[in-house]
Amino acid sequence: MSEHGIIILLQDPQQQPNANIVAATKAFIAGLFPAAEHIDVTCTVEVRYYDCGGNFEHIHCPACQTELSVEQWHSLMDADYNAESNSFAMQQLALPCCGKLCNLNQLQYSFEQGFGRFAIIMDNSVGAVDAATQAAIEVFLGKQPVKIIYRH
């Protein structure tokens, strides 16, 4: 049996909601998604990478739309990762295609992937997150835009 999940991250990987919001997040998400059997809320000091698992297709440059090879992307990941702090720095890196400066979170992933210090992780017994539900989550999290990752 394959595992399907939904990961909700803040668009800004360095941000976390305030402590009161974090404490209430699990109950809020459970209210929105009563069919979810498992919900975790994670806050960390380090910026972590959250992938889409087997849904991964490709990565494109946000400036010139060139597809980056997996090897190029791994090089960028290695350049941004700090083993001492076990964290991604989210520094501006020059992309190999056109030299555009961006961080790893700004690349165009298909399917969506992301980075963050705050994550809501749940099983995908709920289906796709519609726009109205996403907007409600963003308002609840202090009007911060979110990124939705579907993991398979």
C-alpha positions in Angstrom: 0.0 0.0 0.0 1.4 3.4 -1.0 1.4 6.3 1.4 -0.1 9.6 0.4 0.3 12.8 2.4 -0.3 16.5 2.3 2.3 18.9 3.7 1.4 22.6 4.3 4.3 25.0 4.5 4.5 28.8 4.8 5.7 30.3 1.5 8.6 32.0 3.5 10.7 29.1 4.7 12.2 31.1 7.6 8.9 32.1 9.1 6.9 30.4 11.9 3.5 31.5 13.2 3.4 32.8 16.8 3.3 30.3 19.6 -0.5 30.7 20.2 -1.3 29.9 16.6 1.1 26.9 16.6 -0.5 25.5 19.7 -4.0 25.8 18.1 -3.0 24.6 14.6 -3.6 20.8 15.0 -7.2 21.4 16.3 -7.9 23.9 13.5 -6.7 21.6 10.8 -8.6 18.7 12.3 -11.7 20.8 12.1 -11.1 21.6 8.4 -10.2 18.0 7.6 -12.2 15.6 9.9 -11.4 12.6 7.7 -7.6 13.1 8.3 -6.4 10.2 10.4 -3.0 11.6 11.3 -2.0 15.3 11.7 1.4 16.6 12.8 2.5 20.1 13.4 6.2 20.7 13.3 8.3 23.7 14.3 12.1 23.6 14.0 15.1 25.8 14.4 16.5 24.5 11.2 15.0 24.9 7.7 14.0 21.5 6.4 13.3 20.2 2.9 9.9 18.7 2.2 9.6 16.6 -0.9 6.7 15.3 -3.0 8.0 11.7 -3.0 7.2 9.8 -6.1 5.2 12.7 -7.6 8.5 14.4 -8.5 8.6 15.2 -12.2 10.9 18.2 -12.9 12.4 21.5 -11.7 12.5 24.7 -13.8 14.2 28.1 -13.5 11.7 30.8 -12.5 13.4 33.3 -14.8 14.1 31.5 -18.1 11.9 28.4 -17.6 14.9 26.1 -18.4 14.6 22.6 -16.9 17.3 21.9 -14.4 18.8 18.5 -14.3 18.6 16.5 -11.1 22.4 16.8 -10.9 22.3 20.6 -11.2 19.6 20.7 -8.5 21.6 18.4 -6.2 24.6 20.8 -6.6 22.4 23.7 -5.6 21.1 21.8 -2.6 24.6 20.9 -1.6 25.7 24.5 -1.9 22.9 25.8 0.3 23.0 23.1 3.0 24.9 23.7 6.2 25.8 20.3 7.8 26.9 22.0 11.0 23.4 23.5 11.7 21.6 20.7 9.8 19.7 23.4 7.9 19.3 25.0 4.5 20.4 28.6 4.5 17.9 29.8 1.8 20.7 31.9 0.3 20.5 33.4 -3.2 22.3 31.1 -5.6 23.2 31.7 -9.3 21.3 29.2 -11.4 23.3 27.3 -14.0 21.0 28.1 -16.9 20.8 31.9 -16.9 22.6 33.1 -13.8 19.4 34.3 -12.1 19.8 34.6 -8.3 17.1 32.8 -6.3 16.8 30.4 -3.4 15.9 26.8 -3.6 12.3 27.5 -2.5 11.8 29.8 -5.4 12.5 27.2 -8.1 9.5 25.9 -9.9 8.9 22.3 -8.9 6.5 19.8 -10.5 5.0 18.6 -8.3 5.4 21.2 -5.6 8.2 20.8 -3.0 9.4 23.2 -0.4 11.4 24.3 2.6 10.4 25.4 6.0 10.8 25.7 9.7 7.0 25.1 10.2 5.0 22.3 8.6 1.6 20.8 8.9 1.8 17.1 7.8 -1.3 14.9 7.4 -2.4 11.8 5.6 -4.2 12.5 2.3 -7.5 10.9 3.2 -8.9 14.4 2.5 -8.2 14.8 -1.3 -7.1 18.1 -2.8 -7.1 21.3 -0.7 -9.4 23.7 -2.5 -8.8 27.4 -2.8 -11.3 28.4 -0.1 -9.7 26.0 2.4 -6.2 27.2 1.6 -7.3 30.8 2.1 -8.8 29.9 5.5 -5.5 28.2 6.5 -3.6 31.3 5.4 -5.8 33.6 7.5 -5.5 31.3 10.5 -1.7 31.3 10.2 -1.6 35.1 10.5 -2.4 35.9 6.9 0.8 34.1 5.7 0.7 32.5 2.2 1.1 28.8 2.2 2.5 26.1 -0.1 0.7 22.8 -0.5 2.7 19.7 -1.2 1.1 16.4 -2.3 3.4 13.6 -1.4 3.1 10.1 -2.8 
